[in-house]
Amino acid sequence: MILDEQVLGLADDHLVDLAELNALGVSGNFALVKEAGEAFVAMQKAASDDGIDCQIYSGFRSFNAQSSIWEQKWFGERPTLNDAEEQVELHHLSELDKMHAILRFSALPGASRHHWGTDIDVYDARCVNDANYNLKLVPSEYEAGGICADLNAWMMENAEKFEFTRPYAQDRGGIGIEPWHYSYAPVAQKIIQNFPLAALHQQIIQYSLAGKHIVLANLDIVYNRYILNNSNIKDAL
């Protein structure tokens, strides 16, 4: 059972270093819950047998790490992209619209699936490194002709054999489509079904978060639209 503080990214004692599970290459720098780690290592080895260098670009991310991303985007120190992979000029937006623009591809601290130790962003390390390519994690990199197109095709055919699914495979009006993001379903599904919304609310109250007042005023919408990633929510947009 994963505790509230682990779900919110406030603890990492539920994780196992992938190096201990004999992950290939650079993925040894990452940690997941044991079941997800074992499944990833098996999937990674199968991909390697097929000539695909499946590596983790981002795995576990703490509350503080997610907060840093949020703050940088809120204050325009880090690009916020739209669905067309164009940078959004956040200073032209209201605080409500700014919040929605950031949430399209970056989770609220405490609400990121990367806190759980079940979710990973994957890329083809060999293709990226051989081309000396600066990966941006945008959909076009995983589409036909993209640097990670072969990886994407392999994952779409094989990932579910290892119980990894794509939570953002479709645009439901919340998080945008993320072909790089995979989730170890047996554990992640239990977390999302029992997500500690009250604990998240309390954590945001206690934390000095940019835009805190607008987030708290719209937390039910954030929960339904971006945490559950459910389009069946009516708001002002």
C-alpha positions as CSV (number, residue, x, y, z in Angstrom):
1,M,0.0,0.0,0.0
2,I,1.4,3.4,-1.0
3,L,0.9,6.1,1.7
4,D,-0.4,9.6,1.1
5,E,3.0,11.2,1.4
6,Q,4.4,8.9,-1.2
7,V,1.5,9.7,-3.6
8,L,2.2,13.4,-3.1
9,G,5.9,13.1,-3.8
10,L,6.9,13.9,-0.2
11,A,8.6,10.5,0.4
12,D,10.6,8.0,-1.7
13,D,11.0,5.1,0.6
14,H,8.7,3.0,-1.5
15,L,11.1,3.0,-4.4
16,V,13.9,0.7,-5.7
17,D,16.9,1.8,-7.7
18,L,16.7,0.3,-11.1
19,A,20.5,-0.5,-11.0
20,E,19.6,-3.1,-8.3
21,L,17.2,-4.7,-10.9
22,N,19.9,-4.9,-13.6
23,A,18.4,-2.2,-15.8
24,L,20.4,-1.6,-19.0
25,G,22.5,1.6,-19.4
26,V,21.6,5.0,-18.0
27,S,18.3,3.8,-16.5
28,G,20.2,2.7,-13.5
29,N,20.0,6.3,-12.3
30,F,16.2,6.0,-11.8
31,A,13.9,4.4,-9.2
32,L,10.4,3.0,-9.3
33,V,8.2,0.8,-7.1
34,K,9.6,-2.7,-7.2
35,E,6.8,-4.2,-9.3
36,A,7.1,-1.4,-11.9
37,G,10.9,-1.6,-11.9
38,E,10.9,-5.3,-12.6
39,A,8.3,-4.9,-15.3
40,F,10.3,-2.1,-16.9
41,V,13.6,-4.1,-16.9
42,A,11.9,-7.0,-18.6
43,M,10.3,-4.7,-21.2
44,Q,13.6,-2.9,-21.7
45,K,15.5,-6.2,-22.4
46,A,12.8,-7.2,-24.8
47,A,13.1,-3.9,-26.7
48,S,16.9,-4.3,-26.7
49,D,16.5,-7.7,-28.4
50,D,14.5,-5.9,-31.1
51,G,17.2,-3.2,-31.5
52,I,15.4,-0.5,-29.5
53,D,17.3,1.3,-26.8
54,C,14.4,2.0,-24.4
55,Q,15.6,4.3,-21.6
56,I,13.9,6.4,-19.0
57,Y,14.0,10.1,-19.5
58,S,12.1,10.9,-16.4
59,G,10.9,8.5,-13.6
60,F,10.2,9.4,-10.0
61,R,10.0,13.1,-9.4
62,S,9.6,14.5,-5.9
63,F,7.2,17.2,-4.8
64,N,10.0,19.7,-4.6
65,A,11.3,18.8,-8.1
66,Q,7.7,19.3,-9.5
67,S,7.4,22.5,-7.6
68,S,10.6,23.8,-9.3
69,I,9.2,23.0,-12.7
70,W,5.9,24.7,-11.8
71,E,7.5,27.8,-10.4
72,Q,9.8,28.2,-13.5
73,K,6.8,27.9,-15.8
74,W,4.6,30.2,-13.8
75,F,7.3,33.0,-13.9
76,G,8.2,32.4,-17.5
77,E,11.7,31.1,-16.7
78,R,10.9,27.8,-18.5
79,P,8.9,27.4,-21.8
80,T,5.3,26.4,-21.6
81,L,4.2,24.8,-24.9
82,N,0.8,24.4,-26.5
83,D,-0.6,21.6,-28.6
84,A,1.2,23.0,-31.7
85,E,4.5,22.8,-29.8
86,E,4.7,26.6,-29.7
87,Q,5.7,28.6,-26.7
88,V,2.8,30.2,-24.9
89,E,3.2,33.9,-23.9
90,L,1.9,33.4,-20.3
91,H,2.2,37.1,-19.4
92,H,-0.7,37.8,-21.7
93,L,-3.0,35.4,-19.8
94,S,-5.1,35.7,-16.8
95,E,-4.0,33.7,-13.8
96,L,-6.7,31.1,-14.5
97,D,-5.7,30.7,-18.1
98,K,-2.1,30.6,-17.1
99,M,-2.8,27.7,-14.7
100,H,-4.6,25.8,-17.4
101,A,-1.9,26.4,-20.0
102,I,0.8,25.0,-17.6
103,L,-1.4,22.1,-16.6
104,R,-1.8,21.0,-20.2
105,F,1.7,19.4,-20.1
106,S,3.0,19.9,-16.5
107,A,1.3,18.5,-13.4
108,L,0.5,20.4,-10.3
109,P,3.0,19.7,-7.5
110,G,1.6,16.8,-5.5
111,A,-0.6,15.7,-8.4
112,S,2.1,14.3,-10.7
113,R,1.9,10.6,-11.6
114,H,5.7,10.8,-11.5
115,H,5.5,11.0,-7.7
116,W,4.1,7.5,-7.5
117,G,7.1,5.5,-8.8
118,T,4.8,3.9,-11.4
119,D,5.2,6.3,-14.3
120,I,8.0,6.9,-16.7
121,D,8.8,9.0,-19.8
122,V,10.7,6.9,-22.3
123,Y,13.0,7.7,-25.2
124,D,15.3,5.9,-27.7
125,A,18.7,6.8,-26.2
126,R,20.7,5.3,-29.0
127,C,18.9,7.3,-31.7
128,V,19.0,10.5,-29.6
129,N,22.6,10.2,-28.6
130,D,23.9,9.1,-32.1
131,A,22.2,12.2,-33.6
132,N,23.4,14.4,-30.8
133,Y,19.8,15.5,-30.6
134,N,18.4,17.7,-27.8
135,L,15.2,15.9,-26.9
136,K,12.2,18.2,-26.1
137,L,9.6,15.5,-25.3
138,V,7.1,16.8,-27.8
139,P,4.6,14.6,-29.8
140,S,6.3,15.2,-33.2
141,E,9.5,13.4,-31.9
142,Y,7.4,10.2,-31.5
143,E,5.5,10.4,-34.8
144,A,6.5,9.0,-38.1
145,G,9.9,10.5,-39.1
146,G,10.6,11.6,-35.5
147,I,13.7,10.7,-33.5
148,C,11.8,8.2,-31.3
149,A,9.3,6.9,-34.0
150,D,10.7,3.4,-33.9
151,L,10.5,3.3,-30.1
152,N,7.0,4.6,-30.2
153,A,5.9,1.9,-32.7
154,W,7.6,-0.8,-30.5
155,M,6.0,0.4,-27.3
156,M,2.5,0.7,-28.9
157,E,2.8,-3.0,-29.9
158,N,4.5,-4.4,-26.8
159,A,4.1,-2.2,-23.7
160,E,0.9,-3.7,-22.6
161,K,2.5,-7.2,-22.5
162,F,4.4,-5.8,-19.5
163,E,1.3,-4.0,-18.1
164,F,2.5,-0.5,-19.0
165,T,-0.2,1.7,-20.5
166,R,-0.4,5.2,-21.8
167,P,-2.6,7.4,-19.5
168,Y,-2.4,10.3,-22.0
169,A,-3.0,8.4,-25.2
170,Q,-6.1,10.4,-26.0
171,D,-7.0,14.1,-25.5
172,R,-9.8,14.2,-23.0
173,G,-9.6,17.9,-22.5
174,G,-7.1,17.6,-19.6
175,I,-3.5,16.6,-20.1
176,G,-2.3,16.8,-23.7
177,I,-1.3,13.7,-25.7
178,E,2.0,12.3,-24.4
179,P,3.3,9.4,-26.4
180,W,6.4,9.1,-24.2
181,H,4.5,8.7,-20.9
182,Y,3.8,5.1,-19.7
183,S,2.3,3.9,-16.4
184,Y,2.6,0.6,-14.6
185,A,-1.2,0.0,-14.5
186,P,-1.5,-2.6,-11.7
187,V,-0.2,-0.1,-9.1
188,A,-1.1,3.2,-10.7
189,Q,-4.8,2.3,-11.2
190,K,-5.2,1.6,-7.5
191,I,-3.6,5.0,-6.6
192,I,-5.8,7.0,-9.0
193,Q,-8.9,5.2,-7.6
194,N,-8.0,6.3,-4.1
195,F,-6.2,9.6,-4.8
196,P,-5.9,11.6,-1.5
197,L,-7.4,14.9,-2.6
198,A,-7.9,16.1,0.9
199,A,-4.2,15.6,1.6
200,L,-3.2,17.4,-1.6
201,H,-5.5,20.3,-0.6
202,Q,-3.8,20.6,2.8
203,Q,-0.3,20.3,1.3
204,I,-1.0,23.2,-1.1
205,I,-2.4,25.3,1.7
206,Q,0.8,24.8,3.7
207,Y,3.2,25.3,0.8
208,S,4.4,28.5,-0.8
209,L,3.2,27.8,-4.3
210,A,3.0,30.3,-7.1
211,G,-0.6,30.9,-8.1
212,K,-1.7,29.1,-4.9
213,H,-4.9,31.1,-4.5
214,I,-6.1,30.3,-8.1
215,V,-5.2,26.6,-7.7
216,L,-7.1,26.3,-4.4
217,A,-10.1,28.1,-5.9
218,N,-10.2,25.7,-8.8
219,L,-8.9,22.5,-7.1
220,D,-12.0,20.4,-7.9
221,I,-11.7,21.3,-11.6
222,V,-7.9,20.5,-11.5
223,Y,-8.7,17.2,-9.9
224,N,-11.3,16.1,-12.4
225,R,-9.7,17.6,-15.5
226,Y,-6.0,17.0,-14.9
227,I,-5.6,14.4,-12.2
228,L,-8.4,12.1,-13.3
229,N,-7.8,13.5,-16.8
230,N,-11.5,13.5,-17.3
231,S,-13.2,15.7,-19.9
232,N,-16.6,15.5,-18.2
233,I,-16.0,18.6,-16.2
234,K,-17.5,22.0,-17.0
235,D,-15.5,25.1,-16.4
236,A,-15.1,28.6,-17.9
237,L,-12.9,27.6,-20.8
